[in-house]
Amino acid sequence: MLTRGPDSSSSRSGGRRPRSSRAPFRLPSSPPPTGPSEKPDSSVSAPPCTANDQAYFERYSHARIHEQMIKDRVRTETYREAISRYRDFIAGKVVMDVGTGTGILAIFCARVGAKKVYAVEASGIAVQAKEIVRANNLAEKIIVLQQRVEDVEIGEKVDVIISEWMGYMLVYESMLSSVIFARDKWLKRGGLLLPSHATLYMAPVTHPVKYWECVDFWHNVYGIDMSAMLPLARQSSFEEPIVETVTGEVLTWPFVVKIVDCYTVVAQELECISAQYAFSPMMNAPLHGFAFWFDVEFNGPCILPISQFPPASSPSDLCTDDPIAQRMERATNGTTVLSTGPEEAPTHWEQTLLYFYSPIEMKKDQRIEGSIKLSQSQENARFLNIHLECSSGSHTLIKEAVLR
């Protein structure tokens, strides 16, 4: 089972405001076509709704989880900023909000002039979403559909799809697959996806205080030797991933595990994500495990004509092949980015920590290398199997865990 850190029950409402925005990087092209292609694609077939899906939707029927997300100001204000940034494209257009929850993103879109918003929500919170829409006098613009997006039937394609689909470690809960389904069936060519891109990172961390609090204190408890508790303490504390804010130190620059282009990614690509990594710590410190976090960006589609957006920076800005350098360049120049990194204002996602049972003593510049594999669980496709291999010097270990 996924473990939450000690402060994870309360939502994060403070922190810096999201970064300012600028026009996305793109190349000019001809305007999108119209005609038969603007009808929903009937060849996109819906997967069956399983008992695991029903349990997932039931979790989102409760107010607490929506309170936590809405009170996450970094998350909510970044989405509102991205919608405002693209208001000229959204105005007068048809929008689909996948997983609308309380309807807040659908309302943001309606308020910048969307002609119609299909607010799709499979959980019972859709009942409250309908009431919220009526209370804000938007019932003529926002249509709340209490269905899986895979089961929705609408007679038109949409210009914009917006969704807050990200889970822990980016892909936990597999909601992106539903966004891909909606994109393939309903998004017009040249349409807008918000967010447009996502990047999953990992980095080695040292956290002696965490290890002492969970394990080492058993050596001496009120003058009593309780070392017999150590193996059980290691297993119970570090067997599962922990969602918490990194309070230890990140030992070096992060590694990019996966880059997702929401315009082109296919569902099969997300069933198994794997990467080979290598790090060199920038200090002498024990390696206690790895932290994972993600960024998402709100960029326009490359196939839209330049006239749809304000002037963009030169494509020469993308001359580097380093994705981290590209991300930093875009953020510096104002691209709207929602980051859950440890150096940023905290969000309700925090970071996901995968701790070792015992630390590895590291020297500065000593090489750490290995592999990470994230795969959908056979038990439940919304769960995430984690397989990490790590070696440094004479130490080699394998860590397996499941995000449930």
Buried (B, 14 or more C-beta within 10 A) or exposed (E): EBBEBEEBEEBBBEBEEBBEBBBBBBEEEEEBEEEEEBEBEEEBEEEEBEEBBEEBBEEBBEEEBBEBBBBBBBBBBBBBBBBBBBBEBBEEBBBBBBBBBBBBBBBBBBBBEBEBBBBBBBBBBBEBBBEBBEEBEBEEBBBBBBBBBBEBEBEEBBBBBBBBBBBBBBBBBBBBBBBBBBBBBBBBBBBBBBBBBBBBBBBBBBBBEBBEEBBBEBEEEEEEEEEEBBEEBBEEBBBBBBBBBBEBBBBBEBBBBBBBEBBEBEBEEBBEBEBEBEBBBEEEBBBBBBBBBBBBBBBBBBBBEEEBBEEBBEEEEEEEEEEBEBBEBBBEBBBBBBBBBBEBBBBBBBBBBBBBBBBBEBEEEBEBEBBBBBBBBEEBBBBBBBBBBBBBEEBEBEBEBBBB
